[in-house]
Amino acid sequence: VPPLLPPSSLRWNPPSGLFAPPPLFCCTRGSSGGGSGGGSGGLLAGVVRRGGGRHDGLLSSGPAVALPEGQARRSFATTVFNVKPPPGRPEGEQTLFIVGINEGKFFGQDSAEEALKLLERIAEHGSTYNLLFSLTERQLSELEEDHKVKNQRLTPSRELEGKRCCEFVPIMQAGMVDKCSRRALGRLLRTTQGHVAWRLWRTPREAIQLYWAYWRRKEYKNEAMRKFWMRVAPAAAYTYFEEGSELMAIRAVELLAAAHGQGKGSTWVFVVNNEFFEPVARRIGLFLDESAPQKLGSSDFSKELRDRASELCTDVPDLTPLLLFVYLGLPIIVLQSCFFGLERAWHASGLQDQLVVPENRE
């Protein structure tokens, strides 16, 4: 390994089944989904069947349209995982909903509207829930400070448009109204930037691709953005999307394991940006497979999660300034030197006097 490559970047070898599709079930209107450990009874069935309610004043949509048999339509990006309770504690069942939303979208498919409906259906079934976000702790604290609930009412969407992470605000405020816990699971931006810069330093070919890809970055958003960068710079994009998703999945599973060990039944709603939805759901599906009840109660499994999370959170020197100097500063210096050299050679050759006849006014 070259000395400039951090040990944690390539030390971990994923298991052979890492990229195998997990047992996911995408919930649509009028159907129920389940994850590992079997179904969760009335909660899951009721949550995915009913719409409308107390948040409709802010966000509303029309009724679902029935489709012919055999034809499925995804109402919004969501996956449900269910873990059976420990033996002798029938009330300790864990249910995790993963909801994907698009950037800056309040209405329609993959929007804050659908996430609010899910929260409402959970609350109407008498279940308290815990909110998890793909934001960093700093981003979540800033949103909570800037968008406090007034008179138990959510901020109108027209006042949020154009603001950063605005799609999370209605969901966060709904959690404030319901007095539920809220946690941020995202990796620090400083740490992510350092890891991505290491990858680009290690793969110069991908760094060169940024010359043209940078100008097209705004053409892609949400899931399309992840696919674009995975195609253009797969190693760096893997560090950003897959490692970030793995860390969020580990932190979510650790919370489920803590509640599972205490024998407390809990409902978790994990709201993620859609560019992270697929890798997050895939990795959580690998953790919460058929043996999830045994895994969550295992100290060895918990230690593996902590060790891997420590590797993903390890800070490495940020090589962004060095990358900017090598791939942006040096080319400019070389071009400038070539220009000045050609200009000096042009004047020294005397070709200018031969080609351009001096003006004679006599």
C-alpha positions as CSV (number, residue, x, y, z in Angstrom):
1,V,0.0,0.0,0.0
2,P,1.5,3.4,-0.9
3,P,2.3,5.6,2.1
4,L,-0.3,8.2,1.0
5,L,-3.1,5.7,1.2
6,P,-4.8,5.4,4.6
7,P,-4.8,1.9,6.0
8,S,-8.6,2.0,6.6
9,S,-9.3,2.7,2.9
10,L,-8.5,-0.7,1.6
11,R,-8.0,-2.9,4.7
12,W,-11.6,-4.2,4.9
13,N,-12.5,-7.0,2.5
14,P,-16.3,-7.3,2.0
15,P,-17.8,-10.7,2.4
16,S,-18.7,-12.6,-0.7
17,G,-22.4,-11.9,-0.3
18,L,-22.0,-8.2,0.3
19,F,-23.5,-7.2,-3.1
20,A,-26.1,-9.9,-3.2
21,P,-29.7,-8.5,-3.2
22,P,-31.1,-8.5,0.4
23,P,-34.6,-9.8,1.2
24,L,-36.2,-6.4,0.7
25,F,-39.9,-5.7,0.2
26,C,-40.9,-2.4,-1.3
27,C,-44.2,-1.2,0.2
28,T,-46.8,0.3,-2.1
29,R,-50.2,1.6,-1.4
30,G,-52.6,-1.2,-0.8
31,S,-49.9,-3.8,0.1
32,S,-47.8,-4.7,3.1
33,G,-44.1,-5.4,3.4
34,G,-41.9,-7.2,5.8
35,G,-38.2,-7.8,6.4
36,S,-36.3,-10.4,8.4
37,G,-37.9,-12.2,11.2
38,G,-41.4,-12.4,9.7
39,G,-44.3,-10.0,9.6
40,S,-45.2,-7.6,12.4
41,G,-48.9,-8.0,12.5
42,G,-51.4,-5.1,12.6
43,L,-48.8,-2.3,12.7
44,L,-47.2,-3.1,9.3
45,A,-50.5,-4.0,7.6
46,G,-52.2,-0.9,8.8
47,V,-49.4,1.4,8.2
48,V,-49.2,0.7,4.5
49,R,-52.9,0.7,3.9
50,R,-54.3,3.9,5.2
51,G,-53.6,7.5,4.1
52,G,-54.7,11.0,4.9
53,G,-55.0,12.7,8.3
54,R,-53.6,15.4,10.5
55,H,-50.8,16.5,8.2
56,D,-53.0,16.9,5.2
57,G,-53.4,20.7,5.7
58,L,-49.7,21.0,4.8
59,L,-49.2,18.1,2.4
60,S,-51.9,16.2,0.7
61,S,-52.4,13.9,-2.3
62,G,-55.3,12.2,-4.0
63,P,-56.4,8.6,-3.5
64,A,-54.4,5.7,-4.8
65,V,-55.4,4.4,-8.2
66,A,-56.0,0.7,-8.5
67,L,-53.8,-1.1,-11.0
68,P,-54.5,-4.3,-12.9
69,E,-53.4,-7.5,-11.3
70,G,-49.7,-8.2,-11.8
71,Q,-48.9,-4.6,-12.5
72,A,-47.1,-2.9,-9.6
73,R,-46.5,0.8,-9.1
74,R,-44.1,2.2,-6.5
75,S,-45.8,4.8,-4.4
76,F,-42.6,5.9,-2.7
77,A,-39.2,4.5,-1.9
78,T,-39.6,2.6,1.4
79,T,-38.5,-0.7,2.8
80,V,-39.6,-2.4,6.0
81,F,-37.5,-4.7,8.2
82,N,-38.9,-6.5,11.2
83,V,-36.9,-8.4,13.9
84,K,-38.6,-10.9,16.2
85,P,-38.4,-10.2,20.0
86,P,-36.0,-12.1,22.3
87,P,-37.3,-15.3,23.8
88,G,-39.7,-14.5,26.7
89,R,-40.2,-10.9,25.7
90,P,-43.0,-10.8,23.2
91,E,-43.3,-7.0,23.4
92,G,-39.7,-6.5,22.2
93,E,-40.3,-6.5,18.5
94,Q,-38.2,-4.1,16.4
95,T,-39.7,-2.5,13.2
96,L,-37.6,-0.4,10.9
97,F,-39.0,1.7,8.0
98,I,-36.5,3.2,5.6
99,V,-38.0,6.1,3.5
100,G,-36.2,7.7,0.6
101,I,-37.1,11.3,-0.4
102,N,-35.9,13.5,-3.2
103,E,-34.0,16.7,-2.7
104,G,-36.2,19.8,-2.2
105,K,-39.4,17.8,-2.9
106,F,-42.5,18.2,-0.7
107,F,-45.3,16.7,-2.8
108,G,-45.8,13.6,-4.8
109,Q,-43.7,10.5,-5.1
110,D,-40.5,10.2,-3.1
111,S,-41.4,13.4,-1.2
112,A,-41.8,14.6,2.4
113,E,-45.6,14.2,1.9
114,E,-45.3,10.4,1.8
115,A,-43.0,10.3,4.8
116,L,-45.5,12.4,6.8
117,K,-48.3,10.0,5.9
118,L,-46.2,7.1,7.1
119,L,-45.6,8.8,10.4
120,E,-49.2,9.5,10.8
121,R,-50.2,5.9,10.1
122,I,-47.8,4.7,12.7
123,A,-49.0,7.2,15.3
124,E,-52.7,6.3,14.6
125,H,-52.0,2.7,15.5
126,G,-50.9,3.8,19.0
127,S,-47.2,3.3,18.4
128,T,-44.5,5.7,19.3
129,Y,-41.7,6.0,16.8
130,N,-38.1,7.2,16.6
131,L,-36.8,9.3,13.7
132,L,-33.5,8.7,12.1
133,F,-32.0,11.0,9.4
134,S,-29.2,10.6,6.9
135,L,-28.0,14.1,8.0
136,T,-25.0,14.9,10.0
137,E,-25.4,15.9,13.6
138,R,-24.5,19.5,12.8
139,Q,-27.1,19.7,10.0
140,L,-29.8,18.3,12.2
141,S,-29.1,20.6,15.0
142,E,-29.1,23.6,12.7
143,L,-32.4,22.6,11.2
144,E,-33.9,22.2,14.7
145,E,-32.6,25.6,15.7
146,D,-33.8,27.4,12.5
147,H,-37.2,25.7,12.1
148,K,-38.9,25.4,15.4
149,V,-42.5,24.4,15.7
150,K,-44.9,27.3,16.4
151,N,-48.4,26.6,17.7
152,Q,-48.0,22.9,17.0
153,R,-48.1,23.6,13.3
154,L,-45.6,22.7,10.6
155,T,-43.9,25.4,8.5
156,P,-45.7,25.8,5.1
157,S,-43.6,24.4,2.3
158,R,-43.6,27.7,0.4
159,E,-41.4,29.1,3.2
160,L,-38.9,26.3,3.0
161,E,-38.4,26.1,-0.8
162,G,-34.8,26.7,-1.9
163,K,-33.3,26.1,1.6
164,R,-30.7,23.5,2.2
165,C,-32.1,20.1,3.4
166,C,-35.5,21.7,3.3
167,E,-37.1,18.3,2.5
168,F,-36.3,17.1,6.0
169,V,-37.9,20.0,7.8
170,P,-41.6,18.9,7.7
171,I,-40.6,15.4,8.9
172,M,-38.4,16.7,11.7
173,Q,-41.2,19.1,12.8
174,A,-43.7,16.3,12.9
175,G,-41.3,14.5,15.2
176,M,-41.2,17.6,17.4
177,V,-45.0,17.7,17.6
178,D,-45.2,14.0,18.5
179,K,-42.3,14.4,21.0
180,C,-40.3,11.6,19.5
181,S,-36.5,11.1,19.5
182,R,-34.5,12.3,16.6
183,R,-31.0,11.1,15.6
184,A,-28.6,12.0,12.8
185,L,-26.6,9.0,11.4
186,G,-24.6,10.6,8.6
187,R,-20.8,10.8,8.5
188,L,-19.1,14.1,9.1
189,L,-18.6,16.0,5.9
190,R,-15.0,16.7,6.9
191,T,-14.3,12.9,7.2
192,T,-16.1,12.1,4.0
193,Q,-14.1,14.8,2.1
194,G,-10.9,13.4,3.4
195,H,-11.7,9.8,2.4
196,V,-12.9,10.9,-1.1
197,A,-9.7,13.0,-1.6
198,W,-7.6,9.9,-0.7
199,R,-9.4,7.9,-3.3
200,L,-8.9,10.5,-6.0
201,W,-5.2,10.7,-5.1
202,R,-5.0,7.0,-5.4
203,T,-6.8,6.9,-8.8
204,P,-5.5,9.7,-11.0
205,R,-7.6,8.5,-13.9
206,E,-10.8,9.4,-12.0
207,A,-9.4,12.7,-10.9
208,I,-8.9,13.6,-14.6
209,Q,-12.5,12.6,-15.3
210,L,-13.6,15.5,-13.1
211,Y,-12.5,18.0,-15.7
212,W,-15.6,17.4,-17.7
213,A,-17.8,15.7,-15.1
214,Y,-17.7,18.8,-12.9
215,W,-19.7,20.9,-15.4
216,R,-22.4,18.2,-15.6
217,R,-22.9,17.7,-11.9
218,K,-26.0,19.8,-11.7
219,E,-27.7,17.8,-14.4
220,Y,-28.2,14.8,-12.1
221,K,-30.0,14.7,-8.7
222,N,-31.0,12.0,-6.2
223,E,-30.6,8.5,-7.4
224,A,-29.5,9.6,-10.9
225,M,-26.6,11.5,-9.3
226,R,-25.3,8.4,-7.6
227,K,-25.5,6.4,-10.8
228,F,-23.7,9.2,-12.7
229,W,-20.8,9.4,-10.3
230,M,-20.6,5.6,-10.0
231,R,-20.1,5.5,-13.8
232,V,-17.7,8.4,-14.0
233,A,-15.6,7.8,-10.9
234,P,-16.5,4.4,-9.4
235,A,-13.8,4.3,-6.7
236,A,-14.4,7.8,-5.4
237,A,-18.1,7.4,-5.6
238,Y,-18.0,4.1,-3.7
239,T,-16.1,5.9,-0.9
240,Y,-18.8,8.6,-0.8
241,F,-22.0,6.7,-1.3
242,E,-21.3,3.1,-0.2
243,E,-19.1,3.9,2.8
244,G,-21.4,6.6,3.9
245,S,-24.4,4.2,3.5
246,E,-22.6,1.4,5.4
247,L,-21.9,3.7,8.3
248,M,-25.5,4.8,8.5
249,A,-26.6,1.2,8.3
250,I,-24.3,0.2,11.1
251,R,-25.5,3.0,13.4
252,A,-29.1,2.2,12.7
253,V,-28.6,-1.5,13.5
254,E,-26.7,-0.6,16.7
255,L,-29.8,1.3,17.8
256,L,-32.0,-1.7,17.1
257,A,-29.6,-4.0,18.9
258,A,-29.6,-1.8,22.0
259,A,-33.4,-1.7,22.1
260,H,-33.5,-5.5,21.3
261,G,-31.2,-6.2,24.2
262,Q,-33.4,-4.3,26.6
263,G,-36.5,-6.2,25.4
264,K,-38.2,-2.9,24.4
265,G,-40.4,-2.9,21.3
266,S,-39.6,0.0,19.1
267,T,-40.6,1.5,15.7
268,W,-37.9,3.3,13.8
269,V,-38.4,5.5,10.7
270,F,-35.1,6.1,8.9
271,V,-35.4,9.0,6.4
272,V,-32.6,9.2,3.8
273,N,-31.9,11.1,0.7
274,N,-32.7,9.0,-2.4
275,E,-29.1,8.9,-3.5
276,F,-28.4,6.8,-0.4
277,F,-31.7,4.8,-0.2
278,E,-30.7,1.8,-2.3
279,P,-27.2,1.2,-0.7
280,V,-28.6,1.8,2.8
281,A,-31.5,-0.6,2.4
282,R,-29.1,-3.2,0.8
283,R,-26.7,-3.1,3.6
284,I,-29.3,-3.1,6.4
285,G,-30.8,-6.1,4.6
286,L,-27.5,-7.9,4.9
287,F,-27.4,-7.2,8.6
288,L,-31.0,-8.0,9.4
289,D,-31.3,-11.3,7.6
290,E,-33.1,-14.4,8.9
291,S,-30.6,-14.7,11.8
292,A,-31.1,-11.1,12.9
293,P,-32.6,-11.9,16.4
294,Q,-29.5,-13.9,17.2
295,K,-27.1,-11.3,15.7
296,L,-28.6,-8.4,17.7
297,G,-28.1,-10.3,20.9
298,S,-24.5,-11.3,20.1
299,S,-21.6,-9.3,21.7
300,D,-19.3,-10.4,18.8
301,F,-21.6,-9.0,16.2
302,S,-21.8,-5.7,18.2
303,K,-18.0,-5.6,18.4
304,E,-17.7,-6.1,14.6
305,L,-20.1,-3.2,14.0
306,R,-18.2,-0.9,16.4
307,D,-14.8,-1.8,14.8
308,R,-16.1,-1.2,11.3
309,A,-17.7,2.1,12.3
310,S,-14.5,3.2,13.8
311,E,-12.6,2.5,10.6
312,L,-15.2,4.4,8.5
313,C,-15.1,7.4,10.9
314,T,-11.2,7.6,11.0
315,D,-10.0,11.0,10.0
316,V,-7.3,11.1,7.3
317,P,-5.3,14.0,6.1
318,D,-7.4,16.0,3.6
319,L,-5.6,16.1,0.3
320,T,-8.1,18.4,-1.4
321,P,-5.6,21.3,-1.5
322,L,-3.0,19.0,-3.0
323,L,-5.4,17.7,-5.6
324,L,-6.4,21.3,-6.5
325,F,-2.7,22.2,-6.9
326,V,-1.8,19.1,-9.0
327,Y,-4.8,18.9,-11.2
328,L,-5.8,22.6,-11.5
329,G,-2.9,24.8,-10.4
330,L,0.0,23.0,-12.2
331,P,-1.9,22.9,-15.6
332,I,-2.5,26.6,-15.3
333,I,1.2,27.2,-14.5
334,V,2.3,25.1,-17.4
335,L,0.0,26.8,-19.9
336,Q,1.0,30.2,-18.6
337,S,4.7,29.3,-19.0
338,C,4.2,27.9,-22.5
339,F,2.4,31.1,-23.5
340,F,5.2,33.3,-22.1
341,G,7.8,31.1,-23.7
342,L,6.2,31.3,-27.1
343,E,5.8,35.0,-26.9
344,R,9.4,35.5,-26.0
345,A,10.5,33.2,-28.9
346,W,8.3,35.1,-31.3
347,H,9.9,38.4,-30.4
348,A,13.4,36.9,-30.4
349,S,13.0,35.4,-33.9
350,G,12.4,38.7,-35.6
351,L,9.5,37.3,-37.6
352,Q,7.3,40.1,-36.4
353,D,9.4,42.7,-38.2
354,Q,9.6,40.6,-41.4
355,L,5.8,39.9,-41.5
356,V,4.6,43.3,-40.4
357,V,5.9,46.2,-42.5
358,P,6.5,49.2,-40.3
359,E,4.5,52.3,-41.2
360,N,6.3,55.0,-43.1
361,R,4.5,58.4,-43.2
362,E,7.2,60.3,-45.2
